[in-house]
């Protein structure tokens, strides 16, 4: 197993460690914790945790129209660029998952690589970002349900998420979904695992079917992806920068396999592999879905692709019957994705509260011994995400503001891990030694560690700036809503300010 450095020392958790009967539990005890969450997840369930957070069917259907509207067909090429960048980040995370198999991955990793204060802010930004992602994922139902049956348009008549009716209806559908996912996140982690595994299997089957059907119904050749016609941005570079929002939104959350480490069998061996395979599989499937949508769309110039997105392509190209059946599979993917993202946020709250690092820590760190689930975090995440959905009633622009904000928060939190990790590597303080639960060497980048880590950090910082840049044509196209243009920057500033205020009121934090 790995050895601990001085920065690995944590404040005493609320409960004293107790002897653990299994190697996995003994591994957890090395970090000063005892087993409270039920350890029941195997390799596929761990993969499902990461894949369902990414959820290509949820996110591609949600942001395809946006990517096409601002980038035109050429926005496809932002996909492989973002995938390569995120694989660099995931490779760094895989190393850390092997060495620190703990819930609250980003918080735990950043704290142990730097110090508790810096790690706390990484965890704080991450968990707030995760709550925003939960809200954003729940909004995705609006892109699918009204296309299946008009009766799902409960408010008004216009289902477009950029319309007042569509935005309000998205909020209502999202709140209903959050009630469901909150209940599942309270029940039992075996129920949670079952729902995730079944949902991910259905999503993978559906994604493969969609790819095959779209590619066999192509109306044009792949050369269309070199065209910038119809892009709202001037020039190839501008189209790719804004078009990259779609890929950036899709390929986040692969660290969830690490978040579930305390519930996974053999996490030092399992989590690194499932982090990489979840991102790789989602990246490949998502890229092919985007390409298939561009090739099979009945028209690239009638304006519908930039408004209705892939739902329009499926029902128009494949017929109502097949198209709506596949859209029903997308609904399953959205439901499971919202559930998985909420679960990840719950584990982050639990991990930080267990160290006494949050308000009401005692209640948030409490695990139901029967279900193995932290109940209070599920209620907190569900309630706050539902509150964010109310912004949609204020303006349709809230849809994009919420979606972009959550990506920026997560990218910044990721950089708060890859940054300290790079410093430790350069100083020669990051060890590649150690063995997993089966005696094999821990996952390691070896001599590629510094270049991969440096590129991962550079990519993350540049993408964070790109996503947060207050482009009026993107965030406030109608004008008159300056706060949506600056929403991401303001939200991040408020998040940091609240964190600083709470820590100041709480008093000095024990040194790590």
For each residue, the residues with C-beta under 8 A, 3 or more apart:
1: 27 30 268 434 435
2: 99 431 433 434 442
3: 431 433 434
4: 8 9 30 31
5: 8 112 429
6: 9
7: 111 112 113 114 115 512
8: 4 5 31 112
9: 4 6 512
10: 13 31 32 111 116 355 512
11: 116 355 356 510
12: 16 32
13: 10 17 32 33 354 355 356
14: 354 356 361 362 365
15: 18 34 36
16: 12 34
17: 13 29 32 33 34
18: 15 34
19: 29
20: 24 25 26 28 29 34 35
21: 25
22: 25 26 39
23: 26 27 437
24: 20 27 28 35 39 265 266 267 437
25: 20 21 22 28 29 34 35 39
26: 20 22 23 29 30
27: 1 23 24 30 101 267 268 437
28: 20 24 25 31 33 34 35 101 102 262
29: 17 19 20 25 26 32 33 34
30: 1 4 26 27
31: 4 8 10 28 100 102
32: 10 12 13 17 29
33: 13 17 28 29 36 102 262 354
34: 15 16 17 18 20 25 28 29
35: 20 24 25 28 39 262
36: 15 33 367 369 372
37: 103 189 262 263 350 367 372 373 374
38: 189 190 263 371 372
39: 22 24 25 35 262 263 264 265
40: 45 189 190 193 263 265 372
41: 45 46 49 189 193 260 263 264 265
42: 45 46 264 265 270
43: 46 47 270 273 274
44: 47 48 197
45: 40 41 42 48 49 193 196 197 264
46: 41 42 43 49 50 257 260 264 267 270 271 274
47: 43 44 50 51 200 257 274 277 278
48: 44 45 51 52 193 196 197 199 200 340
49: 41 45 46 52 53 196 256 257 259 260 274 278 340 343 344
50: 46 47 53 54 253 254 255 256 257 274 275 278 279
51: 47 48 54 55 200 203 204 278 281 282
52: 48 49 55 196 199 200 203 256 333 336 337 339 340
53: 49 50 252 253 254 256 337 340 341 344
54: 50 51 59 250 251 252 253 254 278 279 282 337
55: 51 52 58 59 137 203 282 333 334 336 337 340
56: 59 60 203 207 250 282 285 286 289 333
57: 60 61 203 206 207 210 289 329 330 333 334
58: 55 61 62 137 140 330 333 334 337 338
59: 54 55 56 62 63 137 140 246 249 250 286 337
60: 56 57 63 64 246 250 286 289 290 310
61: 57 58 64 140 143 144 309 310 311 330
62: 58 59 136 137 139 140 143 249 403
63: 59 60 66 67 245 246 249 250 403
64: 60 61 67 68 246 290 293 309 310
65: 68 69 143 305 306 307 308 309 310
66: 63 69 70 245 246 400
67: 63 64 70 71 75 78 243 245 246 247 290
68: 64 65 71 72 73 75 230 243 294 305 306 309
69: 65 66 232 306 307
70: 66 67 75 231 232 233 239 242 243 245 474
71: 67 68 74 75 78 228 231 232 233 239 240 242 243
72: 68 75 227 228 229 230 231 239 243
73: 68 76 224 225 226 227 228 229 230 294 300
74: 71 77 225 226 227 228 231 236 239 240 243
75: 67 68 70 71 72 78 79 231 239 240 242 243 244 246
76: 73 79 225 287 290 291 294
77: 74 80 81 225 240
78: 67 71 75 81 82 240 243 244 246 247
79: 75 76 82 83 246 247 283 286 287 290
80: 77 83 84 287
81: 77 78 84 85 240 244 247
82: 78 79 85 86 244 247 248 251 463
83: 79 80 86 87 247 251 279 283 287
84: 80 81 87 88
85: 81 82 88 89 455 456 459 460 463
86: 82 83 89 90 251 252 254 279 283
87: 83 84 90 91 276 279 280 283
88: 84 85 91 92 452 453 455 456 459
89: 85 86 92 93 414 418 456 459 460
90: 86 87 93 94 254 255 275 276 279
91: 87 88 94 95 276 445 452 456
92: 88 89 95 96 417 418 421 445 452 453 456
93: 89 90 96 97 105 109 254 255 258 275 417
94: 90 91 97 98 271 272 273 275 276 443
95: 91 92 98 99 272 432 442 443 444 445 449
96: 92 93 99 100 105 109 113 258 417 421
97: 93 94 100 101 105 255 257 258 261 267 268 271 272 275 443
98: 94 95 101 268 269 271 272 434 436 442 443 444
99: 2 95 96 268 434 442
100: 31 96 97 105 108 109 112
101: 27 28 97 98 258 261 262 264 267 268 271
102: 28 31 33 105 108 261 262 351
103: 37 108 259 260 261 262 263 347 348 350 351
104: 107 108 123 259 347 348 350 351 352 354
105: 93 96 97 100 102 108 109 255 258 259 261 348
106: 109 110 122 123 126 255 348 413 414 416 417
107: 104 110 111 119 120 122 123 126 127 348 351 352
108: 100 102 103 104 105 111 112 119 123 351
109: 93 96 100 105 106 112 113 119 258 417 421
110: 106 107 113 114 118 119 122 123 413 416 417 420
111: 7 10 107 108 114 115 116 118 119 120 122 123 512
112: 5 7 8 100 108 109 119
113: 7 96 109 110 119 417 420 421 423 424 430
114: 7 110 111 118 119 420 423
115: 7 111 118 119 511 512
116: 10 11 111 119 120 357 509 510 511 512
117: 120 121 503 509 512
118: 110 111 114 115 121 122 416 420
119: 107 108 109 110 111 112 113 114 115 116 122 123 416 512
120: 107 111 116 117 123 124 352 357 499 503 509
121: 117 118 124 125 416 496 499
122: 106 107 110 111 118 119 125 126 413 416 417
123: 104 106 107 108 110 111 119 120 126 127 348 351 352 357 413
124: 120 121 127 128 352 495 499
125: 121 122 128 129 409 412 413 416 492 495 496 499
126: 106 107 122 123 129 130 348 409 410 413
127: 107 123 124 130 131 345 348 349 352
128: 124 125 131 132 409 495
129: 125 126 132 133 405 406 408 409 410 412 413
130: 126 127 133 134 341 344 345 348 381 406 410
131: 127 128 134 135 345 381 384 385 388
132: 128 129 135 136 385 388 402 405 406 409 491
133: 129 130 136 137 252 253 341 345 406 410
134: 130 131 137 138 178 181 338 341 342 345 381 382 385
135: 131 132 138 139 174 385 386 388 389 402 406
136: 62 132 133 139 140 249 402 403 406
137: 55 58 59 62 133 134 140 334 337 338 341
138: 134 135 141 173 174 175 177 178 334 338 385 389
139: 62 135 136 142 161 170 171 174 389 392 399 402 403
140: 58 59 61 62 136 137 143 144 334 337
141: 138 144 145 170 173 174 177 331 334
142: 139 145 146 159 161 166 167 169 170 173 174
143: 61 62 65 140 147 161 309 311
144: 61 140 141 147 148 311 327 330 331 334
145: 141 142 148 149 152 173 331
146: 142 149 150 152 153 159 166 169
147: 143 144 159 308 311 312 315 324 327
148: 144 145 152 324 327 328 331
149: 145 146 152
150: 146 153 159
151:
152: 145 146 148 149 169 173
153: 146 150 156 157 159 165 169
154: 169 172 173
155: 165 168 169 172
156: 153 163 164 165 166 168 169
157: 153 165
158: 163 164 165 166
159: 142 146 147 150 153 163 165 166 169
160: 163 166 307 308
161: 139 142 143 166 167 170 396 399
162: 166 167 307 396 399
163: 156 158 159 160 166 167 396
164: 156 158 167 168 396
165: 153 155 156 157 158 159 168 169
166: 142 146 156 158 159 160 161 162 163 169 170 396
167: 142 161 162 163 164 170 171 392 393 395 396 398 399
168: 155 156 164 165 171 172 392 393
169: 142 146 152 153 154 155 156 159 165 166 172 173
170: 139 141 142 161 166 167 173 174 389 392 399
171: 139 167 168 174 175 389 390 392 393
172: 154 155 168 169 175 176
173: 138 141 142 145 152 154 169 170 176 177
174: 135 138 139 141 142 170 171 177 178 386 389 392
175: 138 171 172 178 179 386 389
176: 172 173 179 180
177: 138 141 173 174 180 181 334 335 338
178: 134 138 174 175 181 182 338 342 382 385 386 389
179: 175 176 182 183 382
180: 176 177 183 184 335
181: 134 177 178 184 185 335 338 339 342 382
182: 178 179 185 186 342 378 379 381 382
183: 179 180 186 187
184: 180 181 187 191 192 195 339
185: 181 182 192 339 342 343 346 373 378 381 382
186: 182 183 371 373 375 378 379
187: 183 184 191 192 371 373
188: 191 192 371 372 373
189: 37 38 40 41 192 193 263 371 372 373
190: 38 40 193 194
191: 184 187 188 194 195
192: 184 185 187 188 189 195 196 339 343 373
193: 40 41 45 48 189 190 196 197
194: 190 191 197 198
195: 184 191 192 198 199 336 339
196: 45 48 49 52 192 193 199 200 336 339 340
197: 44 45 48 193 194 200 201
198: 194 195 201 202
199: 48 52 195 196 202 203 332 333 335 336 339
200: 47 48 51 52 196 197 203 204 336
201: 197 198 204 205
202: 198 199 205 206 329 332 333
203: 51 52 55 56 57 199 200 206 207 329 332 333 336
204: 51 200 201 207 208 281 285
205: 201 202 208 209 329
206: 57 202 203 209 210 326 329 330 332 333
207: 56 57 203 204 210 211 285 289
208: 204 205 211 212 285
209: 205 206 212 213 326 329
210: 57 206 207 213 214 289 292 314 326
211: 207 208 214 215 285 288 289 292
212: 208 209 215 216
213: 209 210 216 217 292 296 317 318 322 326
214: 210 211 217 218 289 292 293 295 296 313 314 317
215: 211 212 218 288 291 292 295 296
216: 212 213
217: 213 214 296 317 318
218: 214 215 221 292 295 296
219: 295 296 297 298 317
220: 223 224 294 295 300
221: 218 224 295
222: 225 291 295
223: 220 226 227
224: 73 220 221 227 294 295 300
225: 73 74 76 77 222 291 294
226: 73 74 223
227: 72 73 74 223 224 230
228: 71 72 73 74 231 235 236 239
229: 72 73 300 301
230: 68 72 73 227 300 301 306
231: 70 71 72 74 75 228 238 239 243
232: 69 70 71 242 473
233: 70 71 238 239 241 242 243 473
234: 238
235: 228 238 239
236: 74 228 239 240
237: 240 241
238: 231 233 234 235 241 242
239: 70 71 72 74 75 228 231 233 235 236 242 243
240: 71 74 75 77 78 81 236 237 243 244
241: 233 237 238 244 466
242: 70 71 75 232 233 238 239 245 471 474
243: 67 68 70 71 72 74 75 78 231 233 239 240 246 247
244: 75 78 81 82 240 241 247 248 463 466
245: 63 66 67 70 242 248 249 403 404 407 467
246: 59 60 63 64 66 67 75 78 79 243 249 250 290
247: 67 78 79 81 82 83 243 244 250 251 286
248: 82 244 245 251 252 407 411 463 467
249: 59 62 63 136 245 246 252 403 404 406 407
250: 54 56 59 60 63 246 247 282 286
251: 54 82 83 86 247 248 254 279 282 283 286
252: 53 54 86 133 248 249 407 410 411
253: 50 53 54 133 256 340 341 344 410
254: 50 53 54 86 90 93 251 257 275 276 278 279 282
255: 50 90 93 97 105 106 258 259 275 344 414
256: 49 50 52 53 253 259 260 278 340 341 343 344
257: 46 47 49 50 97 254 260 261 264 270 271 274 275 278
258: 93 96 97 101 105 109 255 261 271 275
259: 49 103 104 105 255 256 343 344 347 348
260: 41 46 49 103 256 257 263 264 271 343 344 347
261: 97 101 102 103 105 257 258 264 267 271
262: 28 33 35 37 39 101 102 103 267 347
263: 37 38 39 40 41 103 189 260 372
264: 39 41 42 45 46 101 257 260 261 267 270 271
265: 24 39 40 41 42 270
266: 24 269 270 436 437 438
267: 24 27 46 97 101 261 262 264 270 271 437
268: 1 27 97 98 99 101 271 272 436 437 442
269: 98 266 272 273 436 437 438 440
270: 42 43 46 257 264 265 266 267 273 274
271: 46 94 97 98 101 257 258 260 261 264 267 268 274 275
272: 94 95 97 98 268 269 275 276 442 443
273: 43 94 269 270 276 277 443
274: 43 46 47 49 50 257 270 271 277 278
275: 50 90 93 94 97 254 255 257 258 271 272 278 279
276: 87 90 91 94 254 272 273 279 280
277: 47 273 274 280 281
278: 47 49 50 51 54 254 256 257 274 275 281 282
279: 50 54 83 86 87 90 251 254 275 276 282 283
280: 87 276 277 283 284
281: 51 204 277 278 284 285
282: 51 54 55 56 250 251 254 278 279 285 286
283: 79 83 86 87 251 279 280 286 287
284: 280 281 287 288
285: 56 204 207 208 211 281 282 288 289
286: 56 59 60 79 247 250 251 282 283 289 290
287: 76 79 80 83 283 284 290 291
288: 211 215 284 285 291 292
289: 56 57 60 207 210 211 214 285 286 292 293 310
290: 60 64 67 76 79 246 286 287 293 294
291: 76 215 222 225 287 288 294 295
292: 210 211 213 214 215 218 288 289 295 296
293: 64 214 289 290 296 297 305 309 310 313
294: 68 73 76 220 224 225 290 291 297 300
295: 214 215 218 219 220 221 222 224 291 292
296: 213 214 215 217 218 219 292 293 313 317
297: 219 293 294 300 305 312 313 316 317
298: 219 302 313 316 317
299: 302 304 305
300: 73 220 224 229 230 294 297 305
301: 229 230
302: 298 299 305
303: 306 307
304: 299 307 308 312
305: 65 68 293 297 299 300 302 308 309 312 313
306: 65 68 69 230 303 309
307: 65 69 160 162 303 304 312
308: 65 147 160 304 305 311 312
309: 61 64 65 68 143 293 305 306 312 313
310: 60 61 64 65 289 293 313 314
311: 61 143 144 147 308 314 315 327
312: 147 297 304 305 307 308 309 315 316
313: 214 293 296 297 298 305 309 310 316 317
314: 210 214 310 311 317 318 322 323 324 326 327
315: 147 311 312 318 319 320 323 324 327
316: 297 298 312 313 323
317: 213 214 217 219 296 297 298 313 314 323
318: 213 217 314 315 322 323 326
319: 315 322 323
320: 315 323 324
321: 324 325
322: 213 314 318 319 325 326
323: 314 315 316 317 318 319 320 326 327
324: 147 148 314 315 320 321 327 328
325: 321 322 328 329
326: 206 209 210 213 314 318 322 323 329 330
327: 144 147 148 311 314 315 323 324 330 331
328: 148 324 325 331 332
329: 57 202 203 205 206 209 325 326 332 333
330: 57 58 61 144 206 326 327 333 334
331: 141 144 145 148 327 328 334 335
332: 199 202 203 206 328 329 335 336
333: 52 55 56 57 58 199 202 203 206 329 330 336 337
334: 55 57 58 137 138 140 141 144 177 330 331 337 338
335: 177 180 181 199 331 332 338 339
336: 52 55 195 196 199 200 203 332 333 339 340
337: 52 53 54 55 58 59 137 140 333 334 340 341
338: 58 134 137 138 177 178 181 334 335 341 342
339: 52 181 184 185 192 195 196 199 335 336 342 343
340: 48 49 52 53 55 196 253 256 336 337 343 344
341: 53 130 133 134 137 253 256 337 338 344 345
342: 134 178 181 182 185 338 339 345 346 378 381 382 385
343: 49 185 192 256 259 260 339 340 346 347
344: 49 53 130 253 255 256 259 260 340 341 347 348
345: 127 130 131 133 134 341 342 348 349 377 381
346: 185 342 343 349 350 374 377 378 381
347: 103 104 259 260 262 343 344 350 351 374 377
348: 103 104 105 106 107 123 126 127 130 259 344 345 351 352
349: 127 345 346 352 353 358 364 374 377 380 381
350: 37 103 104 346 347 353 354 364 365 367 374 377
351: 102 103 104 107 108 123 347 348 354 355
352: 104 107 120 123 124 127 348 349 355 357 358 361 364
353: 349 350 356 357 358 360 361 362 363 364 365 377
354: 13 14 33 104 350 351 361 365
355: 10 11 13 351 352 361
356: 11 13 14 353 361
357: 116 120 123 352 353 361 509
358: 349 352 353 361 364
359: 502
360: 353 363 364 376
361: 14 352 353 354 355 356 357 358 364 365
362: 14 353 365 366
363: 353 360 366 376
364: 349 350 352 353 358 360 361 374 376 377 380
365: 14 350 353 354 361 362 374
366: 362 363 374 375 376
367: 36 37 350 372 373 374
368: 371 372 373 374 375
369: 36 372
370:
371: 38 186 187 188 189 368 375
372: 36 37 38 40 188 189 263 367 368 369
373: 37 185 186 187 188 189 192 367 368 378
374: 37 346 347 349 350 364 365 366 367 368 377 378
375: 186 366 368 371 378 379
376: 360 363 364 366 379 380
377: 345 346 347 349 350 353 364 374 380 381
378: 182 185 186 342 346 373 374 375 381 382
379: 182 186 375 376 382 383
380: 349 364 376 377 383 384
381: 130 131 134 182 185 342 345 346 349 377 378 384 385
382: 134 178 179 181 182 185 342 378 379 385 386
383: 379 380 386 387
384: 131 380 381 387 388
385: 131 132 134 135 138 178 342 381 382 388 389
386: 135 174 175 178 382 383 389 390
387: 383 384 390
388: 131 132 135 384 385 391 402
389: 135 138 139 170 171 174 175 178 385 386 392
390: 171 386 387 393 394
391: 388 394 395 398 401 402
392: 139 167 168 170 171 174 389 395 396 398 399 402
393: 167 168 171 390
394: 390 391 398
395: 167 391 392 398 481 484
396: 161 162 163 164 166 167 392 399
397: 400 401 475 476 477 478 481 484
398: 167 391 392 394 395 401 402 484
399: 139 161 162 167 170 392 396 402 403
400: 66 397 403 404 474 475 484
401: 391 397 398 404 405 475 484 487 488
402: 132 135 136 139 388 391 392 398 399 405 406
403: 62 63 136 139 245 249 399 400 406 407
404: 245 249 400 401 407 408 467 468 475 487 488
405: 129 132 401 402 408 409 487 488 491 492
406: 129 130 132 133 135 136 249 402 403 409 410
407: 245 248 249 252 403 404 410 411 467
408: 129 404 405 411 412 464 467 468 488 492
409: 125 126 128 129 132 405 406 412 413 491 492 495
410: 126 129 130 133 252 253 406 407 413 414
411: 248 252 407 408 414 415 460 463 464 467
412: 125 129 408 409 415 416 460 464 492
413: 106 110 122 123 125 126 129 409 410 416 417
414: 89 106 255 410 411 417 418 460
415: 411 412 418 419 457 460 461 464
416: 106 110 118 119 121 122 125 412 413 419 420
417: 92 93 96 106 109 110 113 122 413 414 420 421
418: 89 92 414 415 421 422 453 456 457 460
419: 415 416 422 423 457
420: 110 113 114 118 416 417 423 424
421: 92 96 109 113 417 418 424 425 430 453
422: 418 419 425 426 450 453 454 457
423: 113 114 419 420 426 427
424: 113 420 421 427 429 430
425: 421 422 428 429 430 449 450 453
426: 422 423 450
427: 423 424
428: 425
429: 5 424 425
430: 113 421 424 425 449
431: 2 3 434
432: 95 442 444 445 446 449
433: 2 3 442
434: 1 2 3 98 99 431 441 442
435: 1 438 439 440 441 442
436: 98 266 268 269 439 440 441 442
437: 23 24 27 266 267 268 269
438: 266 269 435
439: 435 436
440: 269 435 436
441: 434 435 436 444
442: 2 95 98 99 268 272 432 433 434 435 436
443: 94 95 97 98 272 273
444: 95 98 432 441 449
445: 91 92 95 432 448 449 452 453
446: 432 449
447:
448: 445 451 452
449: 95 425 430 432 444 445 446 452 453
450: 422 425 426 453 454
451: 448 454 455
452: 88 91 92 445 448 449 455 456
453: 88 92 418 421 422 425 445 449 450 456 457
454: 422 450 451 457 458
455: 85 88 451 452 458 459
456: 85 88 89 91 92 418 452 453 459 460
457: 415 418 419 422 453 454 460 461
458: 454 455 461 462
459: 85 88 89 455 456 462 463
460: 85 89 411 412 414 415 418 456 457 463 464
461: 415 457 458 464 465
462: 458 459 465 466
463: 82 85 244 248 411 459 460 466 467
464: 408 411 412 415 460 461 467 468
465: 461 462 468 469
466: 241 244 462 463 469
467: 245 248 404 407 408 411 463 464 488
468: 404 408 464 465 488 489 492
469: 465 466
470: 475 485 486 488 489
471: 242 474 475 485
472: 475 476 477 479 485
473: 232 233 477
474: 70 242 400 471 477
475: 397 400 401 404 470 471 472 484 485 486 487
476: 397 472 479 480 481 482 484 485
477: 397 472 473 474
478: 397 481
479: 472 476
480: 476
481: 395 397 476 478 484 485
482: 476 485 486
483: 486 487 490
484: 395 397 398 400 401 475 476 481 487
485: 470 471 472 475 476 481 482
486: 470 475 482 483 489 490
487: 401 404 405 475 483 484 490 491
488: 401 404 405 408 467 468 470 491 492
489: 468 470 486 492 493
490: 483 486 487 493 494
491: 132 405 409 487 488 494 495
492: 125 405 408 409 412 468 488 489 495 496
493: 489 490 496 497
494: 490 491 497 498
495: 124 125 128 409 491 492 498 499
496: 121 125 492 493 499 500
497: 493 494 500 501
498: 494 495 501 502
499: 120 121 124 125 495 496 502 503
500: 496 497 503 504
501: 497 498 504 505
502: 359 498 499 505 506
503: 117 120 499 500 506 509
504: 500 501
505: 501 502
506: 502 503 509
507:
508:
509: 116 117 120 357 503 506
510: 11 116
511: 115 116
512: 7 9 10 111 115 116 117 119
